[in-house]
Amino acid sequence: MNTSTLKINPSNTVQFNNNVDYCVGTGRLGLALTEEYLKELAFVQEMIGFSYIRGHGLFSDDVSIYHEYEEDGETKVEYNYTYIDRIFDSYLKLGIRPYLELGFMPGQLASGTQTIFYWKGNTTPPKDYKKWTDMVIALLAHLKDRYGEEVVTWPIEVWNEPNLPGFWYKADMEEYFKLFKETFLAIKAYDQRFKVGGPAICGVKDAEWTKAFLEFCKRENICPDRITRHHYCVEFPERIGHYDYSKLEDQEMRFGNLKSTRDIVDSFQEFKGLPIHLTEFSTSYTPKGVIHDTNINAAYLARQLSRLGDVNEAYSYWTFGDVFEEQGVPESLFHGGFGMVAAGNIPKPTFWTFYFYKQLKLFSETCVHRDDNSVIVKRADGYAGILWNIDGEDEERKIEFELDGGYTLITKTVDEITCNPLKLWHDLGEPAYPNASEVELIRSAAWPQVASEVVGGSKQAADGASASVNIKVKKNGVVFFTLTKRKSTPDRGYDYEKVISFH
């Protein structure tokens, strides 16, 4: 076991932008009409609480907003908001707001028949741009009428991954720029308070697309409110049966790629400092990427979350839950789904990484230490931190603090021994459709191990002196700790040491 020592300077200040709870991704919006989806989202909101949710299919046919009909020899348009109202009502009831991704194309408005995914989202440009922008503005007007002026604060993104030919016909750059311009200008003419971003690119030719997009905006005298892009961290996967096996990419390379986007944006005087939103990020980019269910996913993302805020204002994990159908209905409980929560509200190890970062944000925004394996913050009554170990040997971290009295150390450990529902499911024989008792058993193995200890004061150090805590971080482990001032209030005659030694 490796051992390392870290001495914390309480007066140190380290820049750390923790925006973990800003937004989370979802499968297509139509899935929000299902019971399991809403149960998973309710659990995520109760435990973590994201501000916004972003998903595909706002204008796809299953949500059924756009309709053309013939009357007196004339083609007319009408809108139906029955489903989208039901979906957004459910979101707001759970304390989350839509991040409005404008797409895909309604079949009757599409210029072609190309579709993507099991649910056949149309990915061709509109046959009539005026009808497209009319539809967009009509929806925004309807939402403002239903939900009030708060709707102008809901972020808007024009389309999804137009640099990939599956998501935008022939990955036609100029056609996407036209879509963005027409949409942007129409929204701003309606209500300039709406914030509109793009180009929502992913991977392929990302630098070329970002630069060309900004050059186009400069020529057209358009200033997007933010730049949006995606961020995935695996090499091209190997498909075996239903499943995708991928090798993780070097984290420094991935951070460098994010910085390159920041540099491109800042190279334009007109757009320097423009916010960047990662409207999707994860490790694997496939909904059958087996790494999503593992502890290594949790540890890898712990480091990602410690640095994503360095050059990005916001970042949205793809996705909150496993109710997801891009490549069809999932065949098994653990199937490599994007979600941080599996069916039956079974939290995967990755869920706890996000939960820990949210707790860190609630605890304090004053960071005193950050490195490749930890982030530690402080407030008046103590410290909190997250430690992780990405695929290395088991480690013992010795952390030295200056303490003024007695403190309580609480650790919550997620690793392959203490919190590994995937292993229990495997040991049970990998039941594709576990019964209620099996689900409950698997879920019982999906929670962190909690431990406590008294540190400092009469136990370890005199007032004002230093004290150390020793925290084990196993391979692919993530540990959250709090170190807070201890106030002892024993009842008359109660002696804990006597109690535990009594026999």
N, C-alpha and C positions, 0 to 999 in steps of 0.2 A: 504494500500500500504506500503510495506517495504521500508525503507530508509537506505542507507549505504554510508559511506564516505571513499574516497580513496585519499590519499595524494601522489602525484607523486614527486619523487626525480629525478631531471633531470640528475644528475651525476651517477645514478644507471645504472648498466649493467646486463642484464639477458640473459642467453643463450636461443636463439629461432631460430630454423632452419625451415624456411618457404620455402618449396619446392613445393608449391601448384600447380604450373604450369608445373611441369616436364612431367607428362603423364596423359592421360585420357583414359578410356576404351570405347569400342564400341561393338555392336553386331558383328555377323560374317562379315568378310571383304566383302563378296559378296553384302551386302546391300549398299555398297558405290557406286554401279552402279545405284542407284535410286535417283531421283530428290529431294524428301523430305529429305532424309538422308544428302545430300550435302548442302541443305539450312540450316538445323539445325547446321551442323558442321561449315559452314561459319559464322553463327551468333555467335557461341561459340568462334571461333577463333578471330573474330573481337572484341568481348567484353572482353575475358579473354586471349586467346592465349597460348595454351599448346604447349610444344616442341615435345612430342611423343604421339602416339595413339596405343593402343594394343587391338587386337580382335582375336577371334577364326577363324578357317576355312581357314587358308592360303593354306593348301594342300587338302582341301575338294573338292569334285567333282564339286560343283557349280562354283568354281574358275577355274577348268579344267586345271591344270598345268600338271599332270602326265597321260601318256597314254601308254599302251602296245598294240602291234599289232604283227601279225604273218607274217613272210616273209621267203620263202624258207624253211619252216618247223622249223624256229627259232623264239623264242619270242624276240622282240626288244622293246626298250623304246624310246619315244620322248616326248618333253616338249612343252607346249603351254603357252605363256606369255601374250596373248592378254588381258585377263581380269585383271591380276595382274598389268600390266603396266597402264591400264586405272585407276585402283584404286589408285595406288601409285602416278601417275601423278596428280590426283585430290588432294591427300593429300599434296604433295609438293606445289601445286599452292595455297593452303590455309595456307601454312607456318607451316605444321606439318609433322613429320617424323614417319615412322613405328617403333614400338617396336615389333620385329619379334617373335611372339609365333609360334613355330614349331609344327604344328598339323592342323587338325586331319589327319587320314590316307586315302590316295586315295583308292577308292574301289578296283582297280586292284592290288594294292600293299598290301592290308590288309590280315592278316592271318585269319580273321573271319568276321562275319556279324553283330556283335554288333554295334548299333548306338545310338546316343543320340540326343534329341531335335526334334522339328518339321521338321527341315531341314536335319536330319539324318546324322550327322557327325559320321564317323566311328572311334571307340575308341579301336581298337585292335592293337597289335604290327604289325610291318611289316613282311611279309612272307620271305623277303630277306633284311637283314640289309645293304648289299652292295648297293642294289638299292635305299634304303632309303637315305643313306649318299650321294650317287651320285646325287640324286634329290636335296638334300639340297645344296650341293656345286655348282651344276649347276645353281640353283637359285641365290646364292650369286654372282657367276661370272656374271650372266646376269645383276643383279642389279648394280654391279660395272661398267659394261660396259655402262649401260644406264645413271646412275646418278653420276658416278665418285667416287673418293676416299672417299667422305663423308660417303659412305655406311658402311665403317668399324666402324663408330661411332654409327651405329644403334644398340641398345641393342638386344640381342637374349636370348630367354627363351625356354627351351626344354619341350614341352608339356604343359598340363594344368590339374591340380588337379588329379594326378595319384593315390593319396591315396583314391579316391572315385571310387567305382567299375563301376559307370556309365560312368566315364571319361577315365578309363583305365581298360581293361578287368581283372576282379577279383581283382582289386587293387593290382596287382602282383608287390611287391616291387622290387624283384630281376630283374624282366624283365624290369622295368623302369630304374633301375640302369644300365642295359646293354644298353638300348636306350640312356641314357645320356652319357655314356662312349663313345660309338661308334660315336655319334653325335659330342660330344665335341672334341674328338681326330681328327676327319675328318676336322672340321672347323679350328682348330688350325694348322693342317698340311697345309691347304690351305692358311690361312692368320692369323697368331697369334694375329693380332691387334683386331680381333673381340672379344667382351666381351660376354661370354656365362654363363647363370645362370640357376638355378633350385633349388629345385624340384617342385616349383609352387603348393605347397600343400594348402589345405583348411580344417580347422577344425579337422576332425577326426584323432586322433592319431598324432597330429601335432608334439609333442615333440619326439615321437618315430621315426617318419619319418625323422625329421631333424637330430637327432643324428645318425641314421642308415646311412643316406645319407653321412654325413661327415665322418663316419667311413669307408664307402666304398671308398670315394674319397681318404682318407688317405692311405688305403691299395693299391689302384691302382696308387698312386702317381699323383693324379689329383688335381688341385686347381681351382675350379670354380671361375669365376670373381665376382660373387655375389650370395647371397642366395635369393630366391624368395619365397614368401608365400602370402596368402590372409587373409583378416580381415573383418569379418562381426559381427554384434553386436545385434542380436535378438535371442530369444529362438525359438524352433520349432513352426512353424506357425499353425494356425487353418484355414483350407480351407472351405470357405462358397461360394457356387456357383463358380464363376470364380476367387475369390479373396482370398488372404492370409492375415490373421490378426496375428501380432506377437507382443510380449512384448519385449521392449528394455532391453538389459542386462546392468548391472551396469558398468559404464565407467571405474572405477578403476580396476575392474576385467579384462576388455578388455585390458587396458594398461599393466596390470601385465602379461597377456598372451604374449603380444608383447615383453616385457622385458625378458620373459623366453626364447624366441627364441634367443635374443641377448646374453643371458648368455650361452646358449648351444653352439653357434658359438664360443664365446670367450673362452670357456673351452678347445678348441682345439688350441694348440700353433700354429699349421700350418695355422689355419684359423682365428686367433684372429684379430678382426677389419675388417673382410670382410664385405663389404656393404650389407645391406638387403634392398630389394625392395618389397614393398607391391604392387604386380601387379594387385590386385583388392582389393577395400575396399568399404563398404557402411554400411547402417544399415541392412535392410533385404537382404537376399540372393536369393529371388525369384523375377521374372519379373512381378509378380502380387501382390507385397507387398505394400499394400495401404499406408503405412507410407511414401513412397517415394514422394508422392504428397503434403505432409503437411508442415506446419510451424515448427512442432516439429522436423521434420527431419533436417531442416535447423539449428535449435538451437543446436540439439544434435551434428551435425557434426561440428559446430563452435568450440565446445570444443575439438573434435577429431583433427581438423586441428591445434589447438594450441599446440598439444603434439605429433603428429605422427612423427615429425622430430626428436624427442629426441633419438630414437634408430633405426630409419630407414632413409636411405639416400634418398629414393624416395617412393612415394605412389600415386596410380592411382585410381581415382574414377571410379566406374562401374555404369553408363556409361554417355557419354555426352548427348545422345538423346534417344527418345522413339521409334525410328525405330529399332525394335528388335523383334525376332521371335522364341525364344527358346521354348516357349509353344504355338506357333501359332501366327497368326496375331492378334494384339490387337483388342478387341471388342468395345472399347470406347475411348474417348479423354483422360480422366483421369482414368487409369486402374491399377495404382500402378507400372507403368513402371520404370525401373532403371534410366532413363534419367533425367538430370537436366533441360532439355528442352522438352516440350510436342510438339505434332504436331501443325503446324502453327506458329512455333517459339515462343511459349508461355513459358517464363522462369518461372520455379517453384521457390518457396522460396529458395530451396537449391542452385539454380544457383547463387543467390546473395551472399550466404556465400562464395562461391569460388571466385566470383568477388571481394568481399571485401578483402579477403586474398591476391589476386593478387594486388589490389591497395595498400595494406599495404606493400607488397614487393617492389613495385615501389616507394613508399614514402620513405622508409628507411629500413635498416637492423639492426639498433641499437635499441634493445628492452630495455625499462626502467621498464616495469612492466608486469607480467604475473601471473594469478591465475586461479581458476576454472571457472571464469565467465567473464574474460577479458584478452586482450593483448593490450599493448600500446607501440608505438615506437616513436622515436623523430628524428628530423634532425635540421639543423640550423635555419629554419624559423618556427618551431613549432612541433606539435605532430599529431599523428593519432592513432586510436584504433578501436577495435571491442569489443562490449559488447553483451552478450547473456543471456538469461533466460530460462532454460530448465524446462518447465512444472511447474513453480512455480507461486506464486502470482505476480501481477504487482509490479515493483520495481522502485524506483527513485535513481539513482546513482549520488552522489555528488562527483565530482573529482576536487581536488585542485591542481593547477599548479602555478609555479613561472613564471611570465610573465614580459617582459620588454617593456610594451607599449600595444597598442591596437591590438587585434586579431579577426579574423573572425572564428566563430564556424559554421561548416556545419555538419548536421546530415542526414543520410540516413537510414530510418527505414523500416524494414521488419517484420511484425507481422501479427496476424490473423485479424487485423482491416485494416491495411494500405496496405497490399500486400498479397492477398489471392485469386488467381484465382480459386482455387478449390471451395471456398464458392460461388463465383458468378456462376460458372458452375452448382453447386448444386441448387442454387436459381432459375436458369433458367429452372430447371426440368431435369438436368443431360442429355442433348442431347448427344447421343452416337456419332452422326456424325453432329456436328454443322455446320451451313452454314457460308458463308464468313463474314456476319455482326456479327453473334454470336461469331465467332473466334476473330474478331477485338475487340469486347466488352470485352471478357474474357481476351484478351491480355492487354487491357488498365488497368485492375485491377492487373497486374502482375509486377508492377514497384514500387520501394521504394518511400516512402514519404520523400521529401527533405525539410529541414527547416534550417534557418540561424539565427545567433545572433552575436552581437558585444560584445566581452569580453575583460576586462582589460582596460588599458589606463585611460582616463578621465572618462570612464563609470563605471568601477568597482574598479580599483586599481591603485595606483601610480606606476611609473616605478620601476621595481625591486621587487615589492611587490607580494603577492600571490593573485590569483583570482580563483574562482571556477565556474565550469559549472555543471548544473543539467540536466541529461539525463534520460528520462523515458524509461525503458525496460520492455515491457509488457510480459505476459505469452507467452512462445514459440517465443519470439522476438529475433531479431538480429539487432544491430544498429552499423553502421560504422560512425565514426566522424573524422573530420580534424579540427585542431586548428592552423591557420597560421597567420603570421603577416599581419596586415591590412594596406594598403597604400591608403589613401584617396586622390582622385584627382577630386574634384568637379569642375564643370564649373562655370564661373563667374555668380553670381546671383542665382545659384541653391541651394535651401535650402530644404533638404529632409523632415525635421520635419515640415516645413511650408507647403510643398506639401501635406503631408498626413493629415494635420489638416485643410486644406483649405475647406471652405464651406460657 
